[in-house]
Amino acid sequence: MDRAAEESPVINEELLIARNRNWLPKLRQRLLEPGTTFVAVGAGHLVGPDGLVAMLQAEGVKVEQIAP
């Protein structure tokens, strides 16, 4: 993913970063609701400074990896 992002920053912005930003308010809202939430996304959406994990943590959401 890193190499693809370097080779095509526009595609990286459109396919990953912009989608993460669009999902963030919806995820935040869902996490405020009671119950268990399961969200499935491609691995590329989770890593790096523009990944969903970092974005949620920046908003104060506790994010932790669970062992399979």
All heavy atoms as TSV, in Angstrom:
chain	resi	resn	atom	element	x	y	z
A	1	MET	N	N	0.820	-1.195	0.000
A	1	MET	CA	C	0.000	0.000	0.000
A	1	MET	C	C	0.859	1.251	0.000
A	1	MET	O	O	0.499	2.226	-0.630
A	1	MET	CB	C	-0.926	0.008	1.216
A	1	MET	CG	C	-2.030	-1.036	1.192
A	1	MET	SD	S	-3.111	-0.974	-0.230
A	1	MET	CE	C	-3.844	0.608	-0.087
A	2	ASP	N	N	1.961	1.205	0.743
A	2	ASP	CA	C	2.826	2.381	0.799
A	2	ASP	C	C	3.364	2.740	-0.579
A	2	ASP	O	O	3.386	3.905	-0.954
A	2	ASP	CB	C	3.991	2.155	1.768
A	2	ASP	CG	C	3.546	2.182	3.211
A	2	ASP	OD1	O	2.456	2.704	3.501
A	2	ASP	OD2	O	4.292	1.667	4.056
A	3	ARG	N	N	3.817	1.722	-1.313
A	3	ARG	CA	C	4.366	1.978	-2.639
A	3	ARG	C	C	3.288	2.518	-3.573
A	3	ARG	O	O	3.516	3.457	-4.330
A	3	ARG	CB	C	5.011	0.728	-3.218
A	3	ARG	CG	C	5.809	1.046	-4.477
A	3	ARG	CD	C	6.548	-0.143	-5.011
A	3	ARG	NE	N	5.613	-0.888	-5.836
A	3	ARG	CZ	C	5.570	-2.203	-5.930
A	3	ARG	NH1	N	6.420	-2.940	-5.260
A	3	ARG	NH2	N	4.684	-2.804	-6.697
A	4	ALA	N	N	2.106	1.947	-3.508
A	4	ALA	CA	C	1.006	2.414	-4.356
A	4	ALA	C	C	0.653	3.862	-4.034
A	4	ALA	O	O	0.372	4.659	-4.926
A	4	ALA	CB	C	-0.214	1.517	-4.176
A	5	ALA	N	N	0.680	4.217	-2.749
A	5	ALA	CA	C	0.379	5.589	-2.339
A	5	ALA	C	C	1.429	6.556	-2.857
A	5	ALA	O	O	1.105	7.665	-3.277
A	5	ALA	CB	C	0.295	5.666	-0.820
A	6	GLU	N	N	2.687	6.127	-2.825
A	6	GLU	CA	C	3.768	6.982	-3.324
A	6	GLU	C	C	3.658	7.168	-4.835
A	6	GLU	O	O	3.882	8.257	-5.345
A	6	GLU	CB	C	5.128	6.378	-2.972
A	6	GLU	CG	C	5.456	6.448	-1.501
A	6	GLU	CD	C	6.742	5.708	-1.165
A	6	GLU	OE1	O	7.468	5.295	-2.100
A	6	GLU	OE2	O	7.019	5.554	0.029
A	7	GLU	N	N	3.302	6.087	-5.528
A	7	GLU	CA	C	3.231	6.148	-6.984
A	7	GLU	C	C	2.014	6.930	-7.474
A	7	GLU	O	O	2.049	7.533	-8.530
A	7	GLU	CB	C	3.216	4.729	-7.558
A	7	GLU	CG	C	4.537	4.017	-7.385
A	7	GLU	CD	C	4.487	2.574	-7.861
A	7	GLU	OE1	O	3.469	2.150	-8.439
A	7	GLU	OE2	O	5.488	1.869	-7.652
A	8	SER	N	N	0.941	6.910	-6.698
A	8	SER	CA	C	-0.273	7.599	-7.124
A	8	SER	C	C	-0.979	8.234	-5.928
A	8	SER	O	O	-1.947	7.689	-5.407
A	8	SER	CB	C	-1.208	6.637	-7.840
A	8	SER	OG	O	-2.329	7.354	-8.292
A	9	PRO	N	N	-0.488	9.392	-5.466
A	9	PRO	CA	C	-1.095	10.047	-4.317
A	9	PRO	C	C	-2.562	10.409	-4.533
A	9	PRO	O	O	-3.344	10.409	-3.595
A	9	PRO	CB	C	-0.256	11.307	-4.114
A	9	PRO	CG	C	0.890	11.232	-5.033
A	9	PRO	CD	C	0.648	10.107	-5.987
A	10	VAL	N	N	-2.956	10.690	-5.761
A	10	VAL	CA	C	-4.352	11.044	-6.040
A	10	VAL	C	C	-5.249	9.837	-5.795
A	10	VAL	O	O	-6.301	9.942	-5.146
A	10	VAL	CB	C	-4.514	11.570	-7.483
A	10	VAL	CG1	C	-5.974	11.761	-7.838
A	10	VAL	CG2	C	-3.739	12.861	-7.653
A	11	ILE	N	N	-4.845	8.685	-6.280
A	11	ILE	CA	C	-5.633	7.469	-6.061
A	11	ILE	C	C	-5.667	7.124	-4.584
A	11	ILE	O	O	-6.713	6.760	-4.042
A	11	ILE	CB	C	-5.075	6.304	-6.911
A	11	ILE	CG1	C	-5.344	6.579	-8.381
A	11	ILE	CG2	C	-5.695	4.987	-6.475
A	11	ILE	CD1	C	-4.747	5.576	-9.328
A	12	ASN	N	N	-4.537	7.262	-3.904
A	12	ASN	CA	C	-4.494	6.999	-2.462
A	12	ASN	C	C	-5.468	7.909	-1.728
A	12	ASN	O	O	-6.216	7.459	-0.851
A	12	ASN	CB	C	-3.074	7.199	-1.928
A	12	ASN	CG	C	-2.960	6.884	-0.463
A	12	ASN	OD1	O	-3.254	5.769	-0.041
A	12	ASN	ND2	N	-2.553	7.868	0.321
A	13	GLU	N	N	-5.505	9.172	-2.103
A	13	GLU	CA	C	-6.421	10.126	-1.471
A	13	GLU	C	C	-7.873	9.724	-1.724
A	13	GLU	O	O	-8.687	9.729	-0.815
A	13	GLU	CB	C	-6.157	11.536	-1.989
A	13	GLU	CG	C	-7.170	12.572	-1.563
A	13	GLU	CD	C	-7.197	12.853	-0.063
A	13	GLU	OE1	O	-6.147	12.756	0.589
A	13	GLU	OE2	O	-8.284	13.143	0.465
A	14	GLU	N	N	-8.182	9.355	-2.956
A	14	GLU	CA	C	-9.564	9.021	-3.321
A	14	GLU	C	C	-10.021	7.688	-2.736
A	14	GLU	O	O	-11.130	7.582	-2.228
A	14	GLU	CB	C	-9.701	8.964	-4.853
A	14	GLU	CG	C	-9.517	10.282	-5.534
A	14	GLU	CD	C	-10.670	11.235	-5.296
A	14	GLU	OE1	O	-11.817	10.782	-5.259
A	14	GLU	OE2	O	-10.402	12.433	-5.150
A	15	LEU	N	N	-9.181	6.673	-2.834
A	15	LEU	CA	C	-9.601	5.329	-2.427
A	15	LEU	C	C	-9.494	5.067	-0.935
A	15	LEU	O	O	-10.265	4.259	-0.405
A	15	LEU	CB	C	-8.777	4.269	-3.178
A	15	LEU	CG	C	-9.043	4.154	-4.669
A	15	LEU	CD1	C	-8.156	3.079	-5.292
A	15	LEU	CD2	C	-10.502	3.844	-4.941
A	16	LEU	N	N	-8.556	5.698	-0.279
A	16	LEU	CA	C	-8.362	5.402	1.135
A	16	LEU	C	C	-8.696	6.576	2.042
A	16	LEU	O	O	-9.622	6.512	2.843
A	16	LEU	CB	C	-6.919	4.932	1.389
A	16	LEU	CG	C	-6.543	3.598	0.756
A	16	LEU	CD1	C	-5.066	3.304	0.962
A	16	LEU	CD2	C	-7.385	2.474	1.317
A	17	ILE	N	N	-7.952	7.636	1.908
A	17	ILE	CA	C	-8.047	8.739	2.867
A	17	ILE	C	C	-9.422	9.409	2.835
A	17	ILE	O	O	-10.046	9.597	3.878
A	17	ILE	CB	C	-6.914	9.761	2.634
A	17	ILE	CG1	C	-5.554	9.070	2.811
A	17	ILE	CG2	C	-7.053	10.932	3.599
A	17	ILE	CD1	C	-4.369	9.900	2.372
A	18	ALA	N	N	-9.918	9.742	1.662
A	18	ALA	CA	C	-11.231	10.393	1.570
A	18	ALA	C	C	-12.333	9.476	2.084
A	18	ALA	O	O	-13.247	9.923	2.780
A	18	ALA	CB	C	-11.516	10.814	0.128
A	19	ARG	N	N	-12.246	8.194	1.772
A	19	ARG	CA	C	-13.246	7.248	2.263
A	19	ARG	C	C	-13.182	7.140	3.781
A	19	ARG	O	O	-14.219	7.079	4.445
A	19	ARG	CB	C	-13.049	5.891	1.605
A	19	ARG	CG	C	-13.412	5.945	0.122
A	19	ARG	CD	C	-12.984	4.716	-0.600
A	19	ARG	NE	N	-13.946	3.633	-0.364
A	19	ARG	CZ	C	-13.720	2.393	-0.746
A	19	ARG	NH1	N	-12.595	2.061	-1.361
A	19	ARG	NH2	N	-14.617	1.459	-0.521
A	20	ASN	N	N	-11.976	7.124	4.330
A	20	ASN	CA	C	-11.841	7.069	5.791
A	20	ASN	C	C	-12.488	8.289	6.439
A	20	ASN	O	O	-13.202	8.165	7.431
A	20	ASN	CB	C	-10.371	6.984	6.198
A	20	ASN	CG	C	-9.757	5.640	5.862
A	20	ASN	OD1	O	-10.454	4.693	5.520
A	20	ASN	ND2	N	-8.445	5.570	5.944
A	21	ARG	N	N	-12.232	9.453	5.861
A	21	ARG	CA	C	-12.839	10.685	6.407
A	21	ARG	C	C	-14.370	10.635	6.323
A	21	ARG	O	O	-15.061	11.091	7.217
A	21	ARG	CB	C	-12.313	11.906	5.659
A	21	ARG	CG	C	-10.915	12.276	6.035
A	21	ARG	CD	C	-10.544	13.641	5.437
A	21	ARG	NE	N	-9.114	13.782	5.445
A	21	ARG	CZ	C	-8.345	13.855	4.353
A	21	ARG	NH1	N	-8.879	13.850	3.156
A	21	ARG	NH2	N	-7.042	13.979	4.457
A	22	ASN	N	N	-14.888	10.078	5.239
A	22	ASN	CA	C	-16.341	9.966	5.075
A	22	ASN	C	C	-16.948	8.968	6.052
A	22	ASN	O	O	-18.062	9.158	6.523
A	22	ASN	CB	C	-16.690	9.557	3.638
A	22	ASN	CG	C	-16.461	10.673	2.649
A	22	ASN	OD1	O	-16.455	11.843	3.007
A	22	ASN	ND2	N	-16.259	10.312	1.400
A	23	TRP	N	N	-16.236	7.912	6.329
A	23	TRP	CA	C	-16.736	6.886	7.253
A	23	TRP	C	C	-16.665	7.328	8.706
A	23	TRP	O	O	-17.459	6.877	9.536
A	23	TRP	CB	C	-15.938	5.601	7.106
A	23	TRP	CG	C	-16.177	4.849	5.846
A	23	TRP	CD1	C	-17.266	4.921	5.028
A	23	TRP	CD2	C	-15.299	3.904	5.250
A	23	TRP	NE1	N	-17.114	4.077	3.967
A	23	TRP	CE2	C	-15.916	3.431	4.073
A	23	TRP	CE3	C	-14.040	3.401	5.575
A	23	TRP	CZ2	C	-15.335	2.479	3.234
A	23	TRP	CZ3	C	-13.476	2.457	4.751
A	23	TRP	CH2	C	-14.108	2.010	3.598
A	24	LEU	N	N	-15.718	8.172	9.031
A	24	LEU	CA	C	-15.450	8.525	10.425
A	24	LEU	C	C	-16.683	9.015	11.184
A	24	LEU	O	O	-16.963	8.503	12.271
A	24	LEU	CB	C	-14.315	9.544	10.499
A	24	LEU	CG	C	-13.695	9.768	11.864
A	24	LEU	CD1	C	-13.098	8.481	12.407
A	24	LEU	CD2	C	-12.639	10.839	11.785
A	25	PRO	N	N	-17.468	9.964	10.691
A	25	PRO	CA	C	-18.651	10.399	11.443
A	25	PRO	C	C	-19.660	9.271	11.653
A	25	PRO	O	O	-20.273	9.170	12.712
A	25	PRO	CB	C	-19.257	11.515	10.592
A	25	PRO	CG	C	-18.212	11.912	9.629
A	25	PRO	CD	C	-17.289	10.748	9.471
A	26	LYS	N	N	-19.811	8.415	10.654
A	26	LYS	CA	C	-20.751	7.295	10.779
A	26	LYS	C	C	-20.269	6.299	11.826
A	26	LYS	O	O	-21.058	5.789	12.624
A	26	LYS	CB	C	-20.921	6.623	9.424
A	26	LYS	CG	C	-21.569	7.526	8.392
A	26	LYS	CD	C	-21.566	6.900	7.018
A	26	LYS	CE	C	-22.165	7.881	6.034
A	26	LYS	NZ	N	-21.412	8.094	4.869
A	27	LEU	N	N	-18.979	6.010	11.817
A	27	LEU	CA	C	-18.418	5.105	12.823
A	27	LEU	C	C	-18.545	5.700	14.222
A	27	LEU	O	O	-18.924	5.006	15.174
A	27	LEU	CB	C	-16.943	4.813	12.515
A	27	LEU	CG	C	-16.676	3.936	11.307
A	27	LEU	CD1	C	-15.184	3.897	11.010
A	27	LEU	CD2	C	-17.208	2.540	11.535
A	28	ARG	N	N	-18.211	6.972	14.332
A	28	ARG	CA	C	-18.293	7.650	15.629
A	28	ARG	C	C	-19.714	7.560	16.176
A	28	ARG	O	O	-19.939	7.221	17.328
A	28	ARG	CB	C	-17.851	9.103	15.493
A	28	ARG	CG	C	-17.762	9.839	16.793
A	28	ARG	CD	C	-17.377	11.315	16.639
A	28	ARG	NE	N	-16.550	11.670	15.520
A	28	ARG	CZ	C	-16.981	12.295	14.422
A	28	ARG	NH1	N	-18.244	12.616	14.288
A	28	ARG	NH2	N	-16.145	12.614	13.469
A	29	GLN	N	N	-20.702	7.841	15.347
A	29	GLN	CA	C	-22.100	7.781	15.760
A	29	GLN	C	C	-22.490	6.369	16.180
A	29	GLN	O	O	-23.133	6.167	17.203
A	29	GLN	CB	C	-23.014	8.267	14.634
A	29	GLN	CG	C	-24.480	8.245	15.000
A	29	GLN	CD	C	-24.810	9.144	16.186
A	29	GLN	OE1	O	-24.282	10.245	16.291
A	29	GLN	NE2	N	-25.663	8.677	17.073
A	30	ARG	N	N	-22.093	5.402	15.395
A	30	ARG	CA	C	-22.442	4.015	15.711
A	30	ARG	C	C	-21.800	3.572	17.019
A	30	ARG	O	O	-22.408	2.826	17.794
A	30	ARG	CB	C	-22.030	3.086	14.567
A	30	ARG	CG	C	-22.363	1.636	14.801
A	30	ARG	CD	C	-23.877	1.462	14.974
A	30	ARG	NE	N	-24.191	0.101	15.310
A	30	ARG	CZ	C	-24.549	-0.319	16.526
A	30	ARG	NH1	N	-24.648	0.517	17.524
A	30	ARG	NH2	N	-24.826	-1.586	16.746
A	31	LEU	N	N	-20.594	4.012	17.277
A	31	LEU	CA	C	-19.901	3.617	18.509
A	31	LEU	C	C	-20.547	4.232	19.750
A	31	LEU	O	O	-20.349	3.739	20.859
A	31	LEU	CB	C	-18.417	3.993	18.430
A	31	LEU	CG	C	-17.609	3.178	17.420
A	31	LEU	CD1	C	-16.225	3.785	17.244
A	31	LEU	CD2	C	-17.512	1.728	17.831
A	32	LEU	N	N	-21.315	5.280	19.579
A	32	LEU	CA	C	-22.027	5.882	20.702
A	32	LEU	C	C	-23.293	5.110	21.067
A	32	LEU	O	O	-23.823	5.268	22.156
A	32	LEU	CB	C	-22.390	7.337	20.380
A	32	LEU	CG	C	-21.228	8.305	20.250
A	32	LEU	CD1	C	-21.728	9.664	19.762
A	32	LEU	CD2	C	-20.492	8.447	21.564
A	33	GLU	N	N	-23.763	4.285	20.142
A	33	GLU	CA	C	-24.972	3.511	20.381
A	33	GLU	C	C	-24.634	2.265	21.200
A	33	GLU	O	O	-23.529	1.733	21.111
A	33	GLU	CB	C	-25.606	3.112	19.046
A	33	GLU	CG	C	-26.060	4.299	18.217
A	33	GLU	CD	C	-26.568	3.900	16.848
A	33	GLU	OE1	O	-26.835	2.705	16.618
A	33	GLU	OE2	O	-26.694	4.804	16.003
A	34	PRO	N	N	-25.583	1.799	22.012
A	34	PRO	CA	C	-25.319	0.599	22.813
A	34	PRO	C	C	-25.210	-0.650	21.934
A	34	PRO	O	O	-25.726	-0.677	20.817
A	34	PRO	CB	C	-26.543	0.512	23.728
A	34	PRO	CG	C	-27.593	1.330	23.094
A	34	PRO	CD	C	-26.903	2.358	22.242
A	35	GLY	N	N	-24.535	-1.631	22.450
A	35	GLY	CA	C	-24.411	-2.899	21.748
A	35	GLY	C	C	-23.044	-3.086	21.126
A	35	GLY	O	O	-22.159	-2.239	21.242
A	36	THR	N	N	-22.886	-4.194	20.474
A	36	THR	CA	C	-21.637	-4.554	19.824
A	36	THR	C	C	-21.667	-4.093	18.376
A	36	THR	O	O	-22.679	-4.242	17.699
A	36	THR	CB	C	-21.431	-6.076	19.865
A	36	THR	OG1	O	-21.422	-6.492	21.232
A	36	THR	CG2	C	-20.142	-6.492	19.197
A	37	THR	N	N	-20.560	-3.555	17.918
A	37	THR	CA	C	-20.456	-3.096	16.536
A	37	THR	C	C	-19.353	-3.878	15.843
A	37	THR	O	O	-18.254	-4.024	16.373
A	37	THR	CB	C	-20.111	-1.593	16.493
A	37	THR	OG1	O	-21.147	-0.881	17.153
A	37	THR	CG2	C	-19.979	-1.098	15.071
A	38	PHE	N	N	-19.640	-4.385	14.670
A	38	PHE	CA	C	-18.640	-5.057	13.845
A	38	PHE	C	C	-18.513	-4.274	12.554
A	38	PHE	O	O	-19.511	-3.993	11.890
A	38	PHE	CB	C	-19.059	-6.500	13.537
A	38	PHE	CG	C	-18.114	-7.204	12.611
A	38	PHE	CD1	C	-16.944	-7.759	13.086
A	38	PHE	CD2	C	-18.376	-7.286	11.253
A	38	PHE	CE1	C	-16.055	-8.397	12.236
A	38	PHE	CE2	C	-17.504	-7.922	10.391
A	38	PHE	CZ	C	-16.336	-8.489	10.889
A	39	VAL	N	N	-17.289	-3.904	12.221
A	39	VAL	CA	C	-17.028	-3.146	10.998
A	39	VAL	C	C	-15.948	-3.891	10.227
A	39	VAL	O	O	-14.901	-4.216	10.786
A	39	VAL	CB	C	-16.546	-1.712	11.318
A	39	VAL	CG1	C	-16.219	-0.961	10.043
A	39	VAL	CG2	C	-17.568	-0.976	12.142
A	40	ALA	N	N	-16.198	-4.165	8.971
A	40	ALA	CA	C	-15.213	-4.829	8.126
A	40	ALA	C	C	-14.756	-3.863	7.038
A	40	ALA	O	O	-15.584	-3.319	6.310
A	40	ALA	CB	C	-15.812	-6.079	7.494
A	41	VAL	N	N	-13.457	-3.647	6.980
A	41	VAL	CA	C	-12.854	-2.816	5.937
A	41	VAL	C	C	-11.573	-3.492	5.486
A	41	VAL	O	O	-11.024	-4.339	6.196
A	41	VAL	CB	C	-12.548	-1.378	6.429
A	41	VAL	CG1	C	-13.810	-0.654	6.848
A	41	VAL	CG2	C	-11.537	-1.390	7.560
A	42	GLY	N	N	-11.086	-3.101	4.344
A	42	GLY	CA	C	-9.811	-3.619	3.883
A	42	GLY	C	C	-8.675	-3.122	4.764
A	42	GLY	O	O	-8.755	-2.047	5.359
A	43	ALA	N	N	-7.628	-3.912	4.860
A	43	ALA	CA	C	-6.502	-3.592	5.734
A	43	ALA	C	C	-5.892	-2.229	5.441
A	43	ALA	O	O	-5.417	-1.550	6.351
A	43	ALA	CB	C	-5.436	-4.678	5.622
A	44	GLY	N	N	-5.919	-1.798	4.200
A	44	GLY	CA	C	-5.345	-0.508	3.839
A	44	GLY	C	C	-6.025	0.664	4.523
A	44	GLY	O	O	-5.434	1.731	4.663
A	45	HIS	N	N	-7.259	0.468	4.963
A	45	HIS	CA	C	-8.001	1.538	5.634
A	45	HIS	C	C	-7.640	1.658	7.116
A	45	HIS	O	O	-8.052	2.609	7.769
A	45	HIS	CB	C	-9.506	1.306	5.516
A	45	HIS	CG	C	-10.015	1.508	4.132
A	45	HIS	ND1	N	-10.226	2.754	3.588
A	45	HIS	CD2	C	-10.335	0.621	3.169
A	45	HIS	CE1	C	-10.658	2.620	2.351
A	45	HIS	NE2	N	-10.726	1.338	2.071
A	46	LEU	N	N	-6.873	0.723	7.628
A	46	LEU	CA	C	-6.603	0.693	9.068
A	46	LEU	C	C	-5.247	1.261	9.463
A	46	LEU	O	O	-5.082	1.705	10.590
A	46	LEU	CB	C	-6.709	-0.756	9.588
A	46	LEU	CG	C	-8.073	-1.407	9.381
A	46	LEU	CD1	C	-8.011	-2.871	9.803
A	46	LEU	CD2	C	-9.144	-0.666	10.147
A	47	VAL	N	N	-4.300	1.250	8.582
A	47	VAL	CA	C	-2.919	1.563	8.945
A	47	VAL	C	C	-2.510	2.980	8.557
A	47	VAL	O	O	-3.126	3.616	7.717
A	47	VAL	CB	C	-1.941	0.561	8.299
A	47	VAL	CG1	C	-2.193	-0.842	8.826
A	47	VAL	CG2	C	-2.058	0.574	6.786
A	48	GLY	N	N	-1.450	3.444	9.199
A	48	GLY	CA	C	-0.853	4.728	8.865
A	48	GLY	C	C	-1.546	5.917	9.505
A	48	GLY	O	O	-2.592	5.780	10.150
A	49	PRO	N	N	-0.974	7.079	9.340
A	49	PRO	CA	C	-1.493	8.287	9.977
A	49	PRO	C	C	-2.863	8.718	9.444
A	49	PRO	O	O	-3.581	9.453	10.112
A	49	PRO	CB	C	-0.433	9.347	9.666
A	49	PRO	CG	C	0.282	8.846	8.459
A	49	PRO	CD	C	0.227	7.340	8.552
A	50	ASP	N	N	-3.235	8.250	8.264
A	50	ASP	CA	C	-4.542	8.581	7.698
A	50	ASP	C	C	-5.504	7.393	7.762
A	50	ASP	O	O	-6.551	7.410	7.139
A	50	ASP	CB	C	-4.400	9.039	6.246
A	50	ASP	CG	C	-3.619	10.328	6.138
A	50	ASP	OD1	O	-3.971	11.277	6.861
A	50	ASP	OD2	O	-2.655	10.384	5.360
A	51	GLY	N	N	-5.120	6.360	8.528
A	51	GLY	CA	C	-5.965	5.182	8.665
A	51	GLY	C	C	-7.066	5.410	9.698
A	51	GLY	O	O	-7.004	6.321	10.523
A	52	LEU	N	N	-8.074	4.566	9.644
A	52	LEU	CA	C	-9.201	4.697	10.568
A	52	LEU	C	C	-8.777	4.572	12.028
A	52	LEU	O	O	-9.316	5.261	12.893
A	52	LEU	CB	C	-10.271	3.653	10.239
A	52	LEU	CG	C	-11.080	3.922	8.989
A	52	LEU	CD1	C	-11.943	2.716	8.646
A	52	LEU	CD2	C	-11.947	5.156	9.165
A	53	VAL	N	N	-7.819	3.711	12.309
A	53	VAL	CA	C	-7.357	3.551	13.690
A	53	VAL	C	C	-6.817	4.873	14.221
A	53	VAL	O	O	-7.217	5.343	15.292
A	53	VAL	CB	C	-6.308	2.426	13.798
A	53	VAL	CG1	C	-5.682	2.399	15.182
A	53	VAL	CG2	C	-6.939	1.075	13.477
A	54	ALA	N	N	-5.923	5.497	13.473
A	54	ALA	CA	C	-5.332	6.765	13.902
A	54	ALA	C	C	-6.384	7.860	13.998
A	54	ALA	O	O	-6.360	8.682	14.923
A	54	ALA	CB	C	-4.218	7.179	12.941
A	55	MET	N	N	-7.316	7.890	13.043
A	55	MET	CA	C	-8.360	8.917	13.064
A	55	MET	C	C	-9.264	8.756	14.285
A	55	MET	O	O	-9.617	9.747	14.933
A	55	MET	CB	C	-9.186	8.855	11.781
A	55	MET	CG	C	-8.454	9.334	10.548
A	55	MET	SD	S	-9.540	9.224	9.100
A	55	MET	CE	C	-8.476	9.891	7.837
A	56	LEU	N	N	-9.638	7.532	14.597
A	56	LEU	CA	C	-10.477	7.295	15.776
A	56	LEU	C	C	-9.718	7.629	17.061
A	56	LEU	O	O	-10.265	8.252	17.975
A	56	LEU	CB	C	-10.965	5.847	15.794
A	56	LEU	CG	C	-12.035	5.511	14.764
A	56	LEU	CD1	C	-12.191	3.992	14.636
A	56	LEU	CD2	C	-13.360	6.157	15.118
A	57	GLN	N	N	-8.467	7.217	17.137
A	57	GLN	CA	C	-7.658	7.522	18.329
A	57	GLN	C	C	-7.510	9.027	18.508
A	57	GLN	O	O	-7.544	9.521	19.639
A	57	GLN	CB	C	-6.286	6.851	18.228
A	57	GLN	CG	C	-6.371	5.355	18.418
A	57	GLN	CD	C	-5.049	4.652	18.154
A	57	GLN	OE1	O	-4.221	5.107	17.352
A	57	GLN	NE2	N	-4.847	3.532	18.826
A	58	ALA	N	N	-7.361	9.762	17.426
A	58	ALA	CA	C	-7.223	11.219	17.506
A	58	ALA	C	C	-8.477	11.857	18.092
A	58	ALA	O	O	-8.417	12.945	18.661
A	58	ALA	CB	C	-6.921	11.802	16.131
A	59	GLU	N	N	-9.608	11.158	17.970
A	59	GLU	CA	C	-10.865	11.666	18.524
A	59	GLU	C	C	-11.135	11.122	19.923
A	59	GLU	O	O	-12.212	11.314	20.475
A	59	GLU	CB	C	-12.014	11.319	17.582
A	59	GLU	CG	C	-11.908	12.045	16.265
A	59	GLU	CD	C	-13.200	12.023	15.488
A	59	GLU	OE1	O	-14.181	11.422	15.947
A	59	GLU	OE2	O	-13.225	12.640	14.412
A	60	GLY	N	N	-10.131	10.415	20.458
A	60	GLY	CA	C	-10.275	9.922	21.827
A	60	GLY	C	C	-10.928	8.562	21.953
A	60	GLY	O	O	-11.235	8.121	23.066
A	61	VAL	N	N	-11.124	7.871	20.841
A	61	VAL	CA	C	-11.709	6.532	20.888
A	61	VAL	C	C	-10.618	5.528	21.213
A	61	VAL	O	O	-9.556	5.553	20.600
A	61	VAL	CB	C	-12.384	6.172	19.539
A	61	VAL	CG1	C	-12.901	4.747	19.548
A	61	VAL	CG2	C	-13.483	7.161	19.208
A	62	LYS	N	N	-10.883	4.648	22.178
A	62	LYS	CA	C	-9.923	3.607	22.523
A	62	LYS	C	C	-10.021	2.509	21.472
A	62	LYS	O	O	-11.086	1.926	21.274
A	62	LYS	CB	C	-10.205	3.031	23.901
A	62	LYS	CG	C	-9.233	1.962	24.311
A	62	LYS	CD	C	-9.564	1.420	25.676
A	62	LYS	CE	C	-8.590	0.313	26.023
A	62	LYS	NZ	N	-8.915	-0.334	27.288
A	63	VAL	N	N	-8.928	2.259	20.792
A	63	VAL	CA	C	-8.868	1.239	19.749
A	63	VAL	C	C	-7.797	0.245	20.163
A	63	VAL	O	O	-6.681	0.632	20.473
A	63	VAL	CB	C	-8.492	1.848	18.383
A	63	VAL	CG1	C	-8.404	0.770	17.317
A	63	VAL	CG2	C	-9.481	2.925	17.983
A	64	GLU	N	N	-8.186	-1.039	20.188
A	64	GLU	CA	C	-7.198	-2.045	20.533
A	64	GLU	C	C	-7.369	-3.275	19.654
A	64	GLU	O	O	-8.485	-3.603	19.247
A	64	GLU	CB	C	-7.295	-2.439	22.014
A	64	GLU	CG	C	-8.634	-2.978	22.430
A	64	GLU	CD	C	-8.696	-3.253	23.918
A	64	GLU	OE1	O	-9.042	-2.326	24.668
A	64	GLU	OE2	O	-8.401	-4.390	24.297
A	65	GLN	N	N	-6.258	-3.890	19.356
A	65	GLN	CA	C	-6.278	-5.090	18.551
A	65	GLN	C	C	-6.619	-6.263	19.448
A	65	GLN	O	O	-6.138	-6.351	20.578
A	65	GLN	CB	C	-4.900	-5.319	17.911
A	65	GLN	CG	C	-4.835	-6.545	17.049
A	65	GLN	CD	C	-3.471	-6.708	16.404
A	65	GLN	OE1	O	-2.596	-5.868	16.537
A	65	GLN	NE2	N	-3.283	-7.798	15.700
A	66	ILE	N	N	-7.452	-7.159	18.954
A	66	ILE	CA	C	-7.758	-8.359	19.716
A	66	ILE	C	C	-7.164	-9.553	18.988
A	66	ILE	O	O	-7.124	-9.597	17.762
A	66	ILE	CB	C	-9.273	-8.547	19.937
A	66	ILE	CG1	C	-10.033	-8.518	18.617
A	66	ILE	CG2	C	-9.814	-7.478	20.850
A	66	ILE	CD1	C	-11.486	-8.852	18.746
A	67	ALA	N	N	-6.674	-10.485	19.766
A	67	ALA	CA	C	-6.038	-11.662	19.177
A	67	ALA	C	C	-7.085	-12.586	18.572
A	67	ALA	O	O	-8.167	-12.731	19.134
A	67	ALA	CB	C	-5.230	-12.405	20.236
A	68	PRO	N	N	-6.762	-13.202	17.440
A	68	PRO	CA	C	-7.721	-14.126	16.819
A	68	PRO	C	C	-7.900	-15.388	17.651
A	68	PRO	O	O	-7.171	-15.757	18.457
A	68	PRO	CB	C	-7.102	-14.435	15.462
A	68	PRO	CG	C	-5.677	-14.025	15.524
A	68	PRO	CD	C	-5.556	-13.062	16.653
